[in-house]
């Protein structure tokens, strides 16, 4: 392996670690603002990544980036989200996005994630970003003026040196800076793991509902079924770690065993053919103890590099890209008016934390019988259903009256919790018990990084 220890130092305004949706979005917007941006991705597009379902409020960001037409070509329309209760309860309820408080965003997309990420990355290059693949960041230090000294290595083993006025970690679940600075913390309120794969010949819903995501509750968690363009279906189960720790045999056989627990999924998959491997991933939920650097260190965590919550509402890409839009504004302010930088970063964190808090409250209780009863018998009194669908659409970053309806929904939830106290309390205790468990049977690269 070649090693170059005397590589010349490259200078830039912003260096971004990670070429996923957050990094590509942020780098594109900063370049459009006239800043020099270097984006370093350690992998090579197209690459595998979990997360294939977008929210309606992500689409305006795609338009702003100039990639809407390309994304539409690899996608199918998703007009809503379908929820299915266990046997013995009301079976199905579909929430359509055109019933949100804002009726102007009636659909989203189901996307093939490797193609989606590649389109965003190549768009960043087209917009003037110095975006490179196969570059792994290996070290970071900071000068007295707050600028970052970054070392990296390419696939040939050659050392690279960079100096950036501002450093951004958008490395996703690799959480480069959070791990390096020992900021990463396992969620104290939620923990889950997942097993999933791609299949052909899976039954879809008819007509307009063909692209809708299907969610199924079952005794160990919940299933997703995400239709993709070309006839493929992403199928996975997000489970309590205690259940996945009972796995014996192959991940493929364990997923089939889990599918067999839900008769309707088993029926929809009676002719299914697995394409590729079945994967397992653990330790979904985490956060970081800080989001941006202390005085004298100009850095910021964006997207999953800061926090990740359970994917039940397909919020990961939306939070990452929406956060990147706001981060571009904050970093631009830091570069243009350094004396206001701390205030800009503080406002950015408040913006992201508010969205995470809203999503998290519902996600942490999603397996509760009380939540299930409310989802399967929706009411729009006080515009509750419209507000809930607005949450499912990702409309948390604008001045819409979403929070008022959600607050009323919370009150009704607690009353329903009390009325169903034995079963609701048992689910609550199980969630608390599983927070302490660590699932180490993952097969994805991020799991090995988390171990």
C-alpha positions as CSV (number, residue, x, y, z in Angstrom):
1,X,0.0,0.0,0.0
2,X,1.3,3.4,-1.0
3,X,1.6,6.1,1.7
4,X,2.1,9.8,1.1
5,X,2.9,11.7,4.3
6,X,3.7,15.0,2.6
7,X,0.5,15.8,0.7
8,X,-0.1,19.5,0.2
9,X,-2.8,21.0,2.3
10,X,-6.0,21.9,0.5
11,X,-8.0,24.9,1.8
12,X,-11.8,25.3,1.7
13,X,-14.6,27.2,3.4
14,X,-16.5,24.1,4.4
15,X,-15.5,20.5,4.6
16,X,-18.3,18.0,4.9
17,X,-17.8,14.4,6.0
18,X,-20.4,12.0,4.4
19,X,-22.1,12.0,1.0
20,X,-25.6,10.9,1.9
21,X,-28.7,13.0,1.6
22,X,-27.7,15.4,4.4
23,X,-24.2,16.0,3.1
24,X,-25.2,16.3,-0.5
25,X,-28.0,18.7,0.2
26,X,-26.0,20.9,2.5
27,X,-23.0,21.0,0.2
28,X,-25.1,21.9,-2.8
29,X,-26.8,24.8,-1.0
30,X,-23.6,26.2,0.4
31,X,-22.0,26.1,-3.1
32,X,-25.0,27.9,-4.5
33,X,-24.3,30.6,-1.8
34,X,-20.8,31.0,-3.2
35,X,-18.8,29.0,-0.7
36,X,-16.0,26.7,-1.5
37,X,-17.1,23.2,-0.4
38,X,-15.3,19.9,-0.2
39,X,-17.4,16.8,0.3
40,X,-15.7,13.5,1.3
41,X,-17.6,10.2,1.1
42,X,-15.7,7.1,2.2
43,X,-17.9,4.8,0.1
44,X,-18.7,4.6,-3.6
45,X,-22.1,5.4,-5.1
46,X,-24.4,3.5,-5.6
47,X,-24.1,2.0,-2.1
48,X,-26.6,0.2,0.1
49,X,-28.6,2.1,2.7
50,X,-31.8,1.5,4.6
51,X,-34.5,4.1,4.2
52,X,-36.6,4.1,1.0
53,X,-39.7,6.2,1.8
54,X,-39.9,10.0,1.5
55,X,-42.4,12.4,3.0
56,X,-44.4,15.0,1.1
57,X,-42.6,18.0,2.6
58,X,-39.3,16.6,1.3
59,X,-40.4,17.2,-2.3
60,X,-40.0,21.0,-2.1
61,X,-36.3,20.5,-1.1
62,X,-35.8,18.3,-4.1
63,X,-37.2,21.0,-6.3
64,X,-34.9,23.6,-4.7
65,X,-31.9,21.3,-5.4
66,X,-33.0,20.9,-9.0
67,X,-33.4,17.1,-8.9
68,X,-37.1,16.6,-8.9
69,X,-37.3,15.2,-12.4
70,X,-34.5,12.7,-11.9
71,X,-36.0,11.5,-8.6
72,X,-39.4,11.0,-10.1
73,X,-37.9,8.8,-12.7
74,X,-36.7,6.3,-10.1
75,X,-39.7,6.5,-7.9
76,X,-43.4,5.6,-7.5
77,X,-46.0,7.9,-6.0
78,X,-46.9,7.4,-2.3
79,X,-50.3,9.0,-1.5
80,X,-50.6,7.8,2.0
81,X,-49.6,5.4,4.8
82,X,-51.6,2.3,5.6
83,X,-51.8,1.0,9.2
84,X,-52.9,-2.6,10.0
85,X,-53.8,-3.8,13.5
86,X,-53.2,-7.3,14.8
87,X,-55.8,-10.0,14.3
88,X,-58.9,-9.5,16.4
89,X,-58.9,-5.7,16.0
90,X,-60.1,-3.4,13.3
91,X,-57.9,-4.4,10.5
92,X,-56.8,-1.4,8.4
93,X,-56.8,2.4,8.2
94,X,-55.2,4.6,5.5
95,X,-54.1,8.1,6.1
96,X,-53.9,10.1,2.9
97,X,-51.6,13.1,2.7
98,X,-54.2,15.2,0.9
99,X,-56.1,15.4,4.2
100,X,-53.2,17.2,6.0
101,X,-53.7,20.8,7.2
102,X,-51.9,21.9,4.0
103,X,-53.6,20.3,1.0
104,X,-51.0,21.3,-1.5
105,X,-48.6,18.4,-0.9
106,X,-50.8,15.3,-1.6
107,X,-48.1,12.7,-2.2
108,X,-44.5,11.7,-1.7
109,X,-42.2,9.1,-3.3
110,X,-41.0,5.6,-2.6
111,X,-37.4,5.6,-3.8
112,X,-34.6,3.1,-4.5
113,X,-32.2,4.4,-2.0
114,X,-28.8,3.7,-3.8
115,X,-30.0,5.6,-6.9
116,X,-31.5,8.4,-4.7
117,X,-28.3,9.0,-2.9
118,X,-26.2,8.9,-6.1
119,X,-28.4,11.5,-7.8
120,X,-28.0,13.9,-4.9
121,X,-24.3,13.3,-4.8
122,X,-23.8,13.8,-8.5
123,X,-26.0,16.9,-8.4
124,X,-23.7,18.4,-5.7
125,X,-20.8,17.9,-8.1
126,X,-22.8,19.5,-10.9
127,X,-23.5,22.5,-8.7
128,X,-19.8,23.2,-8.0
129,X,-19.1,21.0,-5.0
130,X,-15.7,19.3,-4.9
131,X,-17.3,16.0,-4.0
132,X,-15.0,12.9,-3.8
133,X,-15.6,9.2,-3.2
134,X,-13.4,6.6,-1.6
135,X,-12.0,9.2,0.9
136,X,-12.0,8.2,4.6
137,X,-11.4,11.0,7.2
138,X,-8.9,9.8,9.8
139,X,-8.2,12.7,12.0
140,X,-9.4,16.2,13.0
141,X,-7.8,19.0,15.1
142,X,-8.6,22.7,15.4
143,X,-6.6,25.9,15.1
144,X,-6.9,28.8,17.5
145,X,-9.2,30.6,15.0
146,X,-11.6,27.6,15.1
147,X,-10.8,26.3,11.7
148,X,-10.4,22.5,11.2
149,X,-7.3,20.6,10.3
150,X,-8.5,17.3,8.7
151,X,-6.5,14.3,7.6
152,X,-7.9,11.7,5.3
153,X,-6.8,8.7,3.3
154,X,-7.8,7.5,-0.2
155,X,-8.2,4.0,-1.3
156,X,-4.6,3.8,-2.5
157,X,-3.5,4.6,1.1
158,X,-2.3,8.1,0.2
159,X,-2.7,10.7,3.0
160,X,-4.6,13.9,2.3
161,X,-4.6,17.1,4.3
162,X,-7.3,19.8,4.4
163,X,-7.9,23.0,6.2
164,X,-11.5,24.2,6.5
165,X,-13.0,27.3,8.1
166,X,-15.9,25.1,9.1
167,X,-16.3,21.3,9.5
168,X,-19.6,19.4,9.2
169,X,-20.2,15.8,10.1
170,X,-22.9,14.3,7.9
171,X,-21.5,10.8,8.1
172,X,-24.8,9.2,9.1
173,X,-24.8,6.3,11.5
174,X,-21.0,6.2,11.3
175,X,-21.2,9.3,13.6
176,X,-17.6,10.2,13.0
177,X,-17.2,13.2,15.3
178,X,-19.7,12.0,17.8
179,X,-17.8,8.8,18.4
180,X,-14.4,10.6,18.2
181,X,-15.5,13.2,20.9
182,X,-17.4,10.6,22.9
183,X,-20.7,12.4,22.4
184,X,-22.8,9.5,21.2
185,X,-25.4,8.2,23.7
186,X,-27.8,5.4,23.4
187,X,-31.4,6.6,23.7
188,X,-32.7,6.5,27.2
189,X,-36.3,6.4,26.0
190,X,-36.4,3.9,23.1
191,X,-34.5,1.1,21.5
192,X,-35.2,-1.2,18.6
193,X,-33.6,-3.4,16.0
194,X,-34.6,-4.5,12.5
195,X,-34.4,-7.3,10.0
196,X,-35.3,-6.7,6.4
197,X,-34.8,-7.6,2.7
198,X,-36.0,-6.9,-0.8
199,X,-38.5,-9.2,-2.6
200,X,-40.1,-9.6,-6.0
201,X,-43.6,-10.9,-6.6
202,X,-45.2,-9.4,-3.5
203,X,-48.8,-8.4,-3.7
204,X,-49.5,-4.7,-3.9
205,X,-52.5,-2.6,-3.2
206,X,-54.7,-1.8,-6.2
207,X,-54.9,1.5,-8.1
208,X,-53.9,4.7,-6.3
209,X,-52.8,2.8,-3.2
210,X,-50.1,0.8,-5.1
211,X,-47.2,2.9,-3.7
212,X,-48.5,3.4,-0.2
213,X,-46.3,2.1,2.6
214,X,-48.0,-0.6,4.7
215,X,-47.4,-0.8,8.4
216,X,-48.4,-3.9,10.4
217,X,-48.3,-4.1,14.2
218,X,-47.5,-7.5,15.7
219,X,-46.6,-8.8,19.1
220,X,-42.8,-8.1,18.8
221,X,-43.0,-4.6,17.1
222,X,-44.1,-3.6,13.6
223,X,-43.5,-4.4,10.0
224,X,-43.0,-2.2,7.0
225,X,-43.8,-3.0,3.4
226,X,-42.5,-0.4,0.9
227,X,-43.3,-0.8,-2.8
228,X,-40.5,0.2,-5.1
229,X,-40.4,0.9,-8.8
230,X,-39.9,-2.1,-11.0
231,X,-42.0,-4.5,-8.9
232,X,-39.7,-4.8,-5.9
233,X,-40.9,-4.6,-2.3
234,X,-38.8,-3.7,0.7
235,X,-40.1,-5.8,3.7
236,X,-38.7,-5.5,7.2
237,X,-39.6,-5.8,10.9
238,X,-38.6,-3.3,13.5
239,X,-38.6,-5.3,16.7
240,X,-37.7,-5.2,20.4
241,X,-34.1,-6.3,20.8
242,X,-35.1,-9.1,23.1
243,X,-36.9,-10.7,20.2
244,X,-34.1,-10.4,17.7
245,X,-31.7,-11.8,20.3
246,X,-33.7,-15.1,20.1
247,X,-32.6,-15.6,16.5
248,X,-31.1,-18.9,15.7
249,X,-30.1,-20.0,12.2
250,X,-29.8,-17.6,9.3
251,X,-31.2,-14.1,9.1
252,X,-33.2,-15.2,6.1
253,X,-34.9,-18.0,8.0
254,X,-35.5,-15.7,10.9
255,X,-37.2,-13.1,8.8
256,X,-39.4,-15.7,7.3
257,X,-40.3,-17.0,10.7
258,X,-41.2,-13.4,11.7
259,X,-43.3,-12.9,8.5
260,X,-45.2,-16.1,9.3
261,X,-46.5,-14.4,12.5
262,X,-48.6,-12.0,10.5
263,X,-51.1,-13.9,8.3
264,X,-51.8,-11.0,5.9
265,X,-48.1,-10.4,5.2
266,X,-47.6,-14.1,4.7
267,X,-50.5,-14.1,2.2
268,X,-49.2,-11.1,0.3
269,X,-45.8,-12.8,0.1
270,X,-46.9,-16.3,-0.8
271,X,-45.1,-16.0,-4.2
272,X,-42.3,-13.7,-3.1
273,X,-38.7,-14.2,-4.3
274,X,-35.9,-12.8,-2.2
275,X,-33.4,-10.6,-4.1
276,X,-30.1,-10.1,-2.4
277,X,-29.4,-10.7,1.2
278,X,-31.5,-10.4,4.3
279,X,-29.9,-7.8,6.7
280,X,-30.2,-7.1,10.4
281,X,-29.3,-3.9,12.1
282,X,-29.5,-2.9,15.8
283,X,-29.3,0.0,18.1
284,X,-31.5,2.3,16.0
285,X,-32.0,5.1,18.5
286,X,-29.3,7.3,19.7
287,X,-28.4,11.0,20.1
288,X,-25.3,13.1,20.8
289,X,-24.7,15.1,23.9
290,X,-23.9,18.2,21.8
291,X,-24.6,19.3,18.2
292,X,-21.9,21.9,17.6
293,X,-18.4,22.7,18.7
294,X,-17.4,24.7,21.8
295,X,-15.8,28.1,21.4
296,X,-12.7,27.7,19.3
297,X,-14.0,24.7,17.3
298,X,-16.1,25.4,14.2
299,X,-18.0,22.1,13.7
300,X,-21.6,20.9,13.4
301,X,-23.4,17.6,13.3
302,X,-26.2,17.2,10.7
303,X,-28.7,14.4,10.2
304,X,-28.1,11.0,11.5
305,X,-24.6,12.1,12.6
306,X,-26.4,13.9,15.5
307,X,-29.3,11.6,16.3
308,X,-31.4,8.8,14.8
309,X,-34.9,7.7,15.9
310,X,-36.9,4.7,14.9
311,X,-37.9,4.8,11.2
312,X,-41.6,4.1,11.7
313,X,-42.7,7.4,10.1
314,X,-40.0,7.5,7.4
315,X,-38.7,10.6,9.0
316,X,-34.9,10.0,8.7
317,X,-34.3,11.4,5.2
318,X,-36.7,14.3,5.8
319,X,-35.1,15.3,9.1
320,X,-31.6,15.0,7.5
321,X,-32.5,17.1,4.4
322,X,-34.6,19.7,6.2
323,X,-31.9,20.0,8.8
324,X,-29.4,20.5,6.0
325,X,-31.4,23.3,4.6
326,X,-31.4,25.1,7.9
327,X,-27.7,24.2,8.5
328,X,-26.8,25.9,5.2
329,X,-28.4,29.1,6.5
330,X,-26.6,28.9,9.8
331,X,-23.2,28.0,8.4
332,X,-23.5,30.8,5.8
333,X,-24.1,33.2,8.7
334,X,-21.1,31.8,10.6
335,X,-18.8,32.4,7.6
336,X,-20.2,35.9,6.8
337,X,-20.7,37.2,10.3
338,X,-18.5,35.1,12.7
339,X,-19.6,37.2,15.8
340,X,-23.1,35.8,15.4
341,X,-22.1,32.2,14.8
342,X,-23.0,30.9,18.3
343,X,-26.4,32.3,18.1
344,X,-27.0,30.9,14.6
345,X,-25.9,27.4,15.7
346,X,-28.0,27.6,18.8
347,X,-31.1,28.4,16.7
348,X,-30.2,25.6,14.4
349,X,-30.1,23.1,17.3
350,X,-33.5,24.4,18.6
351,X,-34.9,23.9,15.1
352,X,-33.8,20.3,14.8
353,X,-34.4,19.3,18.4
354,X,-38.0,20.5,18.2
355,X,-38.7,18.3,15.2
356,X,-37.0,15.3,16.8
357,X,-39.0,15.8,20.0
358,X,-42.3,15.9,18.1
359,X,-41.5,12.7,16.1
360,X,-40.0,11.0,19.1
361,X,-43.0,11.4,21.4
362,X,-45.2,9.4,19.0
363,X,-42.5,6.9,18.0
364,X,-41.7,6.0,21.6
365,X,-45.3,5.0,22.1
366,X,-46.1,3.5,18.7
367,X,-46.4,0.0,20.0
368,X,-48.8,1.0,22.7
369,X,-52.3,-0.4,22.5
370,X,-53.5,3.2,23.2
371,X,-51.8,4.6,20.1
372,X,-53.0,1.7,18.0
373,X,-56.6,2.3,19.1
374,X,-56.4,6.0,18.2
375,X,-54.8,5.3,14.8
376,X,-57.4,2.7,13.9
377,X,-60.3,5.0,14.9
378,X,-59.2,8.4,13.8
379,X,-61.2,11.5,14.6
380,X,-60.9,15.0,13.1
381,X,-62.5,16.8,15.9
382,X,-60.4,19.8,16.8
383,X,-58.5,19.0,13.5
384,X,-56.6,16.2,15.2
385,X,-56.5,13.8,12.2
386,X,-55.4,16.7,9.9
387,X,-52.6,17.5,12.4
388,X,-51.5,13.9,12.7
389,X,-51.4,13.5,8.9
390,X,-49.4,16.8,8.8
391,X,-46.9,15.2,11.1
392,X,-46.8,12.1,8.9
393,X,-46.2,14.4,5.9
394,X,-43.2,16.0,7.7
395,X,-44.8,19.5,8.1
396,X,-43.0,20.5,11.3
397,X,-40.8,23.3,10.0
398,X,-43.3,25.9,9.0
399,X,-45.9,28.1,10.6
400,X,-48.9,25.7,10.5
401,X,-51.1,24.9,13.4
402,X,-49.9,21.3,13.7
403,X,-48.8,21.4,17.3
404,X,-52.2,22.5,18.6
405,X,-53.9,19.4,17.2
406,X,-51.0,17.1,18.3
407,X,-51.3,18.5,21.9
408,X,-55.0,17.5,22.0
409,X,-54.0,14.1,20.5
410,X,-51.6,13.6,23.4
411,X,-54.3,14.4,26.0
412,X,-56.6,11.8,24.4
413,X,-53.7,9.3,24.3
414,X,-53.1,9.6,28.0
415,X,-56.8,9.2,28.7
416,X,-56.9,6.1,26.4
417,X,-53.8,4.8,28.2
418,X,-55.6,4.9,31.5
419,X,-58.7,3.2,30.1
420,X,-56.5,0.4,28.8
421,X,-54.1,0.4,31.7
422,X,-53.2,-3.3,32.0
423,X,-52.1,-3.8,28.4
424,X,-50.7,-0.3,28.0
425,X,-48.6,-0.6,31.1
426,X,-47.3,-4.0,30.0
427,X,-46.2,-2.5,26.7
428,X,-44.6,0.4,28.5
429,X,-42.7,-1.9,30.8
430,X,-41.5,-4.0,27.9
431,X,-40.2,-0.9,26.1
432,X,-38.3,0.2,29.2
433,X,-36.8,-3.2,29.7
434,X,-35.6,-3.3,26.1
435,X,-33.9,0.1,26.3
436,X,-31.2,-1.7,28.4
437,X,-30.6,-4.4,25.9
438,X,-27.8,-4.3,23.2
439,X,-28.5,-6.2,20.0
440,X,-25.1,-7.3,18.5
441,X,-26.3,-9.5,15.7
442,X,-26.4,-6.9,13.0
443,X,-25.0,-7.5,9.5
444,X,-24.7,-3.9,8.3
445,X,-21.4,-1.9,8.4
446,X,-22.9,0.6,10.8
447,X,-23.6,-2.1,13.4
448,X,-19.9,-3.0,13.5
449,X,-19.1,0.6,14.0
450,X,-21.6,0.8,16.9
451,X,-20.4,-2.3,18.7
